[in-house]
Amino acid sequence: MAAVTELAERELSIAEAAEISRLSAHTLRYYERVGLLEPVRRNGSGHRRYREADLERITFLARLRATGMPIREVRRYAELMQAGEDTNAARLALLEGHRNAVLAGLETTAKNLELIEWKINFYRERVAQQ
């Protein structure tokens, strides 16, 4: 808990934010440039300074991308967030649609895995017979 509190109180450089988020500094800059992130605070010399809230948002957006959400939908989600609480129903609908797509993908992957497992067992039996 102390580490979370410590992070909440301090600001991170782009290199630190990249390491924590497991995204490149280039990706973090891109997310900001295309409007996925609100402009990140900068210090007196112009360097980006990331806060805990920035990292939470980055993590969530990265998970959306990792689960196959197209960048245009991630951008739409970010726009809805920036538009305020009145967009909660639209955000919910967007996330539910994405969840359904992820679940369908998982079902397809599970079926493909079953076939691969069947083929592995087929070859194991063949190899054992040789």
N, C-alpha and C positions, 0 to 999 in steps of 0.2 A: 504494500500500500504506500510505503514511503517513496518508492520509485515513481509511482503514478503522480503523487503529490509534487515530487521534485520536478517531473516533466511538466506538470500543469503550471508551475511557477516560472519555468525558464523558457527561453526561446531557442530554437535550434537553427543551425545553418542549413543550407540546402544539402550539403554533404551528409550531415547528420540525419536530416529528414529522409534523404534517399536511402541511407543505410537502414533506418528503422522501417521504412515503408517497403523496402526491397524493390523500389523503382529507381530508375536512373534520374540524375539531376535533369537531364534533357526532357524526360517524361514529365517531371514536376513542372518545369517551365512551360511545356506544351499544354498541360492541363490548365495552367493559369492563363496562357495566351488565348486558348479557345473558349475560355469562360466556364470550364468545369469547376474551377476554384475561383472564389472571389479573390481580388488582388491580395497577395500576401504582404503583410507588413514588412517594411524595410527599415534598416537601421540608418544612422546618419551618413554612412558611406554608400548607401544604396543596396546593400546586400540583403537578400531575403531572410526573414526571420519567421520560422514556423512555430506555431503554438499547438497545444494539444488538440484543439478543435480542428485545426487544419489537418493534422495527421489522422484524426478520426474520419474526416471527410475523404481524404486521399485513400485511406484503407478501404472504405466502403465503395468508392468509385472503382478502385482497382479490382475489388471482388466482382463488381458488376461486369467489368471487362473480362475478367478471368472466366466468368461463367457464360461468356459469349454474347453479352449485350452489345449491340452495335454502338459505335461512338455517337451516332446521331441520337439514339435513345438515351445514352448517358448524358449527353448535352441537354436533352429535353428535361431529364430528371433534375439536372443542376439548375436549369432555368426555373423550373417549378419551385425548387427550394429557395432560390433567390427572390421569388415573387411573394413568398410569405405563407402564412398559415391557411389562407383561403384556398390553397392548392393541394391540401392534404388528400382530398378525394381523388384528384388526378394522379398524385404520386402513388397512392394506394393502388389504383387501377394499373398504372404502368408497372409497378413492382409485382403485382399479382400476375399480370401477363407474362412478365419475364420468368417468374417462378414456374409457371405452367410450361414455358418453353424449356427451362432447365430440367424439370421433371420428365418431360417427353424425351429429352436427350439422354437422361439417365436410364430410362426404360430401354431405349434403343441400344445404348452401350451395354446394358446388362444382357440383352438378347445376343448381341455380338460376342460378348464374353462367354456366354453359354456355348456358342458354336465353337469358339476357339478352344474351350475346355474339352468339348467333345472330340475335336480333332487331335488334341494332345493325348487324350486317353486312347484314341484309335492308334496313334503312332507308338505309344508305350506298349500296347498289346502286340503290335507288329514286331517291335524291337525285342520284346521278351520272347517271342516265338522263334527268333532267328538263332 
